[in-house]
Amino acid sequence: MEGPNVDQDTDHIFLKQSVEEAYEGVDTKDGYPFGAVIVRDGEVVVSCHNMVRKNKDPTAHAEMTAIRMACEKLDTEKLSDCEIYASCEPCPMCFAAIQITGIKRLVYGARAEALTPMGYGNFISDALRGTTSFEKANLEIKQAEGDDAIMAEQALLSWPN
């Protein structure tokens, strides 16, 4: 039988990996400080970071890149048996892709408000909190708390702009 902290410990491990990807994306100058990990049955399918700068593709967000790579790797367009861990609350585009692929669970670290000092509005978090299709999501959504949330926000704050 699983103990009460098994999910929390697992969430921490995969969320931490998404944050490490966020740092990697900035360090390599591939993109911005966002990372994503897709997991199936407790195993990492893909782990990647934002590739907007490298690919010169404004849709190459970490979540979008992870979804593309996971679909390719698993030879499917549906990821209904997968979970996604994102270093930050996903934007509407990424959230839509998460829903379209049928991912069953989203765990994210930093809240979108952490991006406000960098010039991003709060449309992301407003959408996630109930004014659009987000309120009708058919997946579990969990924001990390405590040290995990702080760890994810620190990755965003490391961005030199």
C-alpha positions as semicolon CSV with decimal commas, in nm:
position;residue;x (nm);y (nm);z (nm)
1;M;0,000;0,000;0,000
2;E;0,123;0,347;-0,086
3;G;0,205;0,584;0,197
4;P;0,046;0,928;0,224
5;N;0,353;1,106;0,082
6;V;0,417;0,882;-0,221
7;D;0,235;1,113;-0,467
8;Q;0,385;1,422;-0,306
9;D;0,737;1,275;-0,325
10;T;0,684;1,170;-0,686
11;D;0,542;1,510;-0,773
12;H;0,848;1,675;-0,615
13;I;1,090;1,460;-0,817
14;F;0,927;1,531;-1,153
15;L;0,857;1,897;-1,077
16;K;1,221;1,943;-0,978
17;Q;1,322;1,790;-1,311
18;S;1,099;2,039;-1,495
19;V;1,265;2,325;-1,305
20;E;1,610;2,189;-1,393
21;E;1,498;2,191;-1,757
22;A;1,394;2,556;-1,718
23;Y;1,746;2,645;-1,605
24;E;1,894;2,437;-1,890
25;G;1,688;2,629;-2,147
26;V;1,824;2,960;-2,021
27;D;2,182;2,832;-1,981
28;T;2,190;2,701;-2,339
29;K;2,004;3,010;-2,468
30;D;1,752;2,776;-2,634
31;G;1,461;2,966;-2,484
32;Y;1,301;3,106;-2,175
33;P;1,292;2,967;-1,818
34;F;1,027;2,700;-1,860
35;G;1,058;2,325;-1,842
36;A;0,821;2,031;-1,878
37;V;0,832;1,659;-1,809
38;I;0,579;1,405;-1,933
39;V;0,546;1,090;-1,726
40;R;0,365;0,762;-1,791
41;D;0,332;0,493;-1,525
42;G;0,590;0,665;-1,307
43;E;0,852;0,676;-1,585
44;V;0,974;0,984;-1,771
45;V;0,866;0,976;-2,134
46;V;1,029;1,311;-2,220
47;S;1,196;1,595;-2,037
48;C;1,256;1,922;-2,217
49;H;1,263;2,299;-2,197
50;N;1,141;2,600;-2,388
51;M;1,293;2,606;-2,740
52;V;1,146;2,932;-2,872
53;R;1,479;3,103;-2,938
54;K;1,662;2,801;-3,078
55;N;1,379;2,698;-3,311
56;K;1,269;3,056;-3,386
57;D;0,921;2,923;-3,318
58;P;0,692;3,114;-3,081
59;T;0,493;2,794;-3,018
60;A;0,795;2,596;-2,896
61;H;0,701;2,638;-2,531
62;A;0,827;2,367;-2,296
63;E;0,486;2,201;-2,271
64;M;0,428;2,211;-2,647
65;T;0,775;2,072;-2,715
66;A;0,721;1,798;-2,456
67;I;0,384;1,705;-2,606
68;R;0,527;1,690;-2,958
69;M;0,820;1,477;-2,845
70;A;0,603;1,243;-2,634
71;C;0,353;1,189;-2,914
72;E;0,638;1,110;-3,151
73;K;0,809;0,878;-2,905
74;L;0,489;0,694;-2,814
75;D;0,360;0,700;-3,174
76;T;0,025;0,848;-3,080
77;E;-0,165;1,174;-3,072
78;K;-0,330;1,096;-2,737
79;L;-0,149;1,103;-2,404
80;S;-0,442;1,008;-2,182
81;D;-0,228;0,775;-1,972
82;C;0,028;1,049;-1,903
83;E;0,086;1,331;-1,658
84;I;0,269;1,655;-1,727
85;Y;0,488;1,848;-1,484
86;A;0,550;2,211;-1,578
87;S;0,782;2,454;-1,404
88;C;0,519;2,727;-1,442
89;E;0,146;2,755;-1,489
90;P;0,087;2,689;-1,859
91;C;-0,029;2,955;-2,100
92;P;-0,367;2,910;-2,274
93;M;-0,202;2,758;-2,584
94;C;-0,018;2,497;-2,381
95;F;-0,318;2,429;-2,162
96;A;-0,533;2,371;-2,470
97;A;-0,276;2,124;-2,605
98;I;-0,269;1,946;-2,269
99;Q;-0,648;1,908;-2,287
100;I;-0,654;1,807;-2,653
101;T;-0,404;1,527;-2,596
102;G;-0,606;1,402;-2,300
103;I;-0,326;1,425;-2,045
104;K;-0,486;1,318;-1,718
105;R;-0,295;1,533;-1,472
106;L;-0,107;1,863;-1,466
107;V;0,127;1,961;-1,183
108;Y;0,288;2,304;-1,208
109;G;0,532;2,497;-0,993
110;A;0,528;2,874;-1,023
111;R;0,210;3,072;-1,065
112;A;0,186;3,291;-1,373
113;E;0,182;3,602;-1,154
114;A;0,554;3,545;-1,102
115;L;0,594;3,670;-1,462
116;T;0,427;4,006;-1,401
117;P;0,758;4,188;-1,331
118;M;0,878;4,065;-1,671
119;G;0,589;4,231;-1,854
120;Y;0,345;3,943;-1,880
121;G;-0,013;4,007;-1,783
122;N;-0,220;3,785;-1,562
123;F;-0,442;3,655;-1,844
124;I;-0,290;3,311;-1,793
125;S;-0,383;3,279;-1,430
126;D;-0,720;3,448;-1,481
127;A;-0,800;3,191;-1,745
128;L;-0,686;2,902;-1,527
129;R;-0,899;3,025;-1,241
130;G;-1,234;3,018;-1,409
131;T;-1,327;3,253;-1,690
132;T;-1,274;3,032;-1,995
133;S;-1,254;2,669;-2,100
134;F;-1,010;2,606;-1,817
135;E;-1,295;2,585;-1,569
136;K;-1,430;2,288;-1,765
137;A;-1,104;2,095;-1,769
138;N;-1,129;1,717;-1,749
139;L;-0,802;1,664;-1,571
140;E;-0,662;1,705;-1,225
141;I;-0,471;2,031;-1,184
142;K;-0,240;2,082;-0,891
143;Q;-0,014;2,371;-0,810
144;A;0,293;2,285;-0,607
145;E;0,321;2,433;-0,262
146;G;0,598;2,540;-0,028
147;D;0,955;2,472;-0,136
148;D;0,849;2,326;-0,472
149;A;0,664;2,645;-0,569
150;I;0,954;2,860;-0,448
151;M;1,205;2,647;-0,643
152;A;1,000;2,693;-0,961
153;E;0,962;3,069;-0,910
154;Q;1,339;3,105;-0,858
155;A;1,392;2,958;-1,205
156;L;1,172;3,232;-1,351
157;L;1,354;3,502;-1,157
158;S;1,688;3,381;-1,295
159;W;1,585;3,492;-1,641
160;P;1,810;3,782;-1,743
161;N;1,548;3,919;-1,985
